[in-house]
Amino acid sequence: MRRILLAVLAAAISASLSAPLAAQGAPPQVSADQPYTIEYYYKCQWGHQAEFLQLFLKNHYPLLKKIESTGRILSVKIESPAYHTSEELRWDYRVTIRYKNSTVATTANPDEEAFIKELWPDHATYLKEEQRRFEILLGHIDLPVTDITPAKQ
């Protein structure tokens, strides 16, 4: 009887512990033909935030806007936090890109190299500045997000 009671108690505790974990699982992904959003977080070396942003706006943002003009990207938003957090949680810039669908978000753009050559004929300078932009970074996170807001009823 004691073993049965312990088994039932263990099962109940196990179920109550696993329930919150199941609720915290990944949200459902949108269908393949729906917009797909990725947030890109950038954490810069102290004192180099302005330099990073200047290089980003000069060398990466025009490429994103060019891709947006083709329809692969639906929108681009650049944000910085109004306040600071602890150093381990700190990020300096968040770029939110809403793609046409998950396929274009997760596959290489066959036109990107041609766009780069068109936008930056001085390819050596472009490469040097892009290298510097990434040297400034302490961290970079790509975070796909799913909107799970309930529809209005």
C-alpha positions as CSV (number, residue, x, y, z in Angstrom):
1,M,0.0,0.0,0.0
2,R,2.8,2.4,0.9
3,R,4.5,1.7,-2.5
4,I,1.3,2.4,-4.4
5,L,0.8,5.7,-2.4
6,L,4.5,6.7,-3.2
7,A,4.0,5.8,-6.9
8,V,0.8,7.9,-7.1
9,L,2.5,10.8,-5.2
10,A,5.5,10.7,-7.5
11,A,3.3,10.6,-10.6
12,A,1.3,13.6,-9.3
13,I,4.4,15.6,-8.6
14,S,5.9,14.7,-12.0
15,A,2.8,15.8,-13.8
16,S,2.6,19.1,-11.9
17,L,6.2,19.8,-12.7
18,S,6.0,19.0,-16.3
19,A,2.8,20.9,-17.0
20,P,4.4,24.4,-16.8
21,L,7.3,23.1,-19.0
22,A,4.9,21.9,-21.6
23,A,3.1,25.3,-21.5
24,Q,6.4,27.0,-22.1
25,G,7.1,25.1,-25.3
26,A,7.7,26.8,-28.7
27,P,4.7,28.6,-30.0
28,P,3.1,27.3,-33.1
29,Q,4.8,28.4,-36.3
30,V,2.8,30.2,-39.0
31,S,2.0,28.4,-42.3
32,A,4.6,28.5,-45.1
33,D,2.8,31.3,-47.0
34,Q,2.5,33.7,-44.1
35,P,4.8,36.5,-43.0
36,Y,7.8,35.4,-40.9
37,T,9.4,37.7,-38.4
38,I,13.0,37.6,-37.0
39,E,14.5,40.0,-34.4
40,Y,18.2,40.6,-34.7
41,Y,19.9,41.8,-31.5
42,Y,23.3,43.5,-31.6
43,K,25.5,44.2,-28.5
44,C,28.4,46.5,-29.2
45,Q,31.6,47.1,-27.3
46,W,31.2,50.0,-24.9
47,G,31.8,53.4,-26.7
48,H,31.4,51.9,-30.2
49,Q,27.6,52.0,-30.4
50,A,27.5,55.1,-32.6
51,E,30.2,53.7,-34.9
52,F,28.3,50.4,-35.3
53,L,25.1,52.2,-36.1
54,Q,26.8,54.5,-38.6
55,L,28.3,51.5,-40.4
56,F,25.0,49.5,-40.2
57,L,23.1,52.4,-41.8
58,K,25.7,52.9,-44.5
59,N,26.4,49.3,-45.5
60,H,23.6,47.0,-44.4
61,Y,20.4,49.0,-44.2
62,P,20.5,50.0,-47.9
63,L,20.8,46.3,-48.8
64,L,17.8,45.5,-46.6
65,K,15.8,48.3,-48.3
66,K,16.8,47.0,-51.7
67,I,15.7,43.5,-50.8
68,E,12.4,45.0,-49.4
69,S,11.8,46.6,-52.8
70,T,11.7,43.1,-54.3
71,G,9.0,41.8,-51.9
72,R,11.2,39.3,-50.1
73,I,11.2,41.6,-47.0
74,L,7.9,43.3,-46.0
75,S,9.3,45.7,-43.4
76,V,12.4,46.6,-41.5
77,K,12.4,48.4,-38.1
78,I,15.5,49.5,-36.1
79,E,15.2,50.2,-32.4
80,S,17.4,50.9,-29.4
81,P,16.4,50.6,-25.8
82,A,15.4,53.7,-23.9
83,Y,16.9,52.5,-20.6
84,H,19.7,50.1,-19.7
85,T,19.6,46.6,-18.3
86,S,22.3,44.5,-16.6
87,E,25.4,43.9,-18.7
88,E,24.5,40.2,-19.5
89,L,21.1,41.2,-20.7
90,R,22.2,44.4,-22.5
91,W,21.6,44.9,-26.2
92,D,22.2,48.1,-28.1
93,Y,20.1,47.6,-31.3
94,R,17.3,45.4,-32.4
95,V,16.4,45.1,-36.0
96,T,13.1,43.5,-36.7
97,I,12.6,42.1,-40.2
98,R,9.3,40.9,-41.4
99,Y,9.9,38.5,-44.3
100,K,7.3,37.5,-47.0
101,N,7.4,33.9,-45.6
102,S,9.6,31.5,-43.7
103,T,11.2,30.2,-46.9
104,V,12.7,33.5,-48.0
105,A,13.7,34.2,-44.4
106,T,15.7,31.0,-44.1
107,T,17.2,30.7,-47.5
108,A,20.0,32.6,-49.3
109,N,18.9,35.4,-51.5
110,P,20.2,34.6,-55.0
111,D,20.3,38.3,-55.9
112,E,22.1,39.6,-52.8
113,E,25.6,39.5,-54.3
114,A,24.4,41.5,-57.4
115,F,22.7,44.0,-55.1
116,I,25.9,44.5,-53.1
117,K,27.9,45.1,-56.3
118,E,25.3,47.6,-57.5
119,L,25.0,49.5,-54.2
120,W,28.8,49.5,-53.4
121,P,30.9,49.6,-56.5
122,D,34.0,50.1,-54.2
123,H,33.7,46.5,-53.0
124,A,37.0,46.6,-51.1
125,T,35.8,49.5,-48.9
126,Y,32.4,47.8,-48.4
127,L,34.2,44.6,-47.2
128,K,36.5,46.5,-44.9
129,E,33.7,48.5,-43.3
130,E,31.5,45.4,-42.9
131,Q,34.5,43.6,-41.2
132,R,34.8,46.6,-38.8
133,R,31.1,46.5,-38.1
134,F,31.4,42.9,-36.9
135,E,34.6,43.6,-35.0
136,I,32.7,46.1,-32.8
137,L,30.1,43.4,-31.8
138,L,30.3,41.6,-28.6
139,G,27.2,39.6,-29.4
140,H,24.6,39.0,-32.2
141,I,21.4,37.0,-31.8
142,D,18.9,36.1,-34.5
143,L,15.5,35.3,-32.8
144,P,12.6,34.1,-34.9
145,V,9.3,35.2,-33.3
146,T,5.7,34.1,-33.7
147,D,2.8,36.4,-33.1
148,I,0.4,34.5,-30.9
149,T,-1.9,37.3,-30.1
150,P,-5.5,36.0,-30.1
151,A,-7.7,37.3,-32.9
152,K,-10.3,39.8,-32.0
153,Q,-13.6,38.2,-31.3
